[in-house]
Structure formats: C-alpha cells, structure tokens
Amino acid sequence: MSKVTSSDFAQAQATKMLSLINNQLPGLIRQLNSHGQQLSDPSHWDGPLAQKFRGEVWPQASRDLDNMRSSLEQLQQQVQKVLGNIMAAGGK
C-alpha cells in the first residue's frame, strides 16, 4: 500500500478549486451563454459580421460552453475525490 501525504496547502488549493467550480464558473458560463444568445438575435444586432457570428461563431462557441460545463462536472467529481483523499491522509 502506498503512503499518502498531504498538507494544509493542498487542502486549501483543492477547496479553492472546488469553490470556483461550484460557485463562480457555472455563473460565468451562464452569463456567456446569455450574452451570446442576445448577440445572435438580429433584432439586437444585424449585418454581415452579425450574420457570421450567428451562423458560425456562436454555434461553435455555444457547443464549447456546453462541453465546458460537462468538463467542469467531471473536474468537480475529481476534485472532490482529491479533497477526500487529502482529508483521509490527515489534512486539516
């Protein structure tokens, strides 16, 4: 069996990561999605660049945001495991 060590610093960093993942990043992703959807509405912005944004840029960016949300969920699970491992190793 391998020995697991941890420090208070490791716990603090994992806790901060989890806080960002749980509290700040989802809201930022929602805001980006909302702003992108609003910019895609031709009643707010239209013209050649707006059409390119609606047809090319935003669809890909929207998919990327969805992928990011999924990746964050996976990262959240992993960071929770890390934090549990740190606590089991004696982190305070």
N, C-alpha and C positions, 0 to 999 in steps of 0.2 A: 504494500500500500504506500502511495506517495504521501509525503508530508505537505500539507497546505499551510501556507503562512499568509498573513495579511497585516495591513497597518491601518491606522485610523485614516491616513491619507487615502488609501484605496477605497475605504468605505465612503468617505466624503465625495470622492470623484464619482463613484457608482451612483450614489444618492443624487448628486447634481445632474448626472446624465438622465437618470430616471425622471427627475423633476422636469427637465427640458422636454423629454419625450412625452410625458403625461400632460404637462400644463401649457407649454408655450408653442411647441411645434404644431400640434393639431390646429390651434387657433390661427397660426400664421398660414398654414396650408389652406384652411377655410377662407381666409381673407384673400389670398392669392386667387383662389378659385372664383370667389365672388367678383373681384375686380376684373378678372379675365372674361367672365361671362358678361359683365356690364360693357366692357370694351367691345365685345363681339356683337352687341346689339346695334344694328345700323341706325336706330333712332337716336343713339348717343354719339356715334362716330361712323362716318362713311367716307368712301373714296378708295382709290387704288390700294393704298397701304392698309387701310382698314379691311378691305376685302381679302388681301393677302393674310392679314392677321387672323381673320375669321376662318378662312379656308385652309391655311397651312400652319401658321404659328400656334394659334390657340388650341386646335385639336391635339397636336403633339404635346404641348405644354400641359393640357388637361390630363392626358394619359400619364405623363410623367408625374404629375401630382398624385394621381391615383396609385401609381407604383410606389411613390414615396410614402404614402400613407400605409400601404401594405408592408413596406420595408421597416417602417417605424414600429409597426405592431410586432414584427419579428424581433427587432432590436430590443423592444421593451421586454419581451419574454427572456431574451438572453441576458439583459442587464439585471433582471430580477433574479435569474439563476446565479449570476456573478455575486450579487449582493447577498443572496442566501449562503453562497459558498464562503464569502468573507465573514459573515456572521458566525457560521459554523466553525471557522478557523480561529475565532476568538476576537474578531474586530469589535470595537465598541460602538 
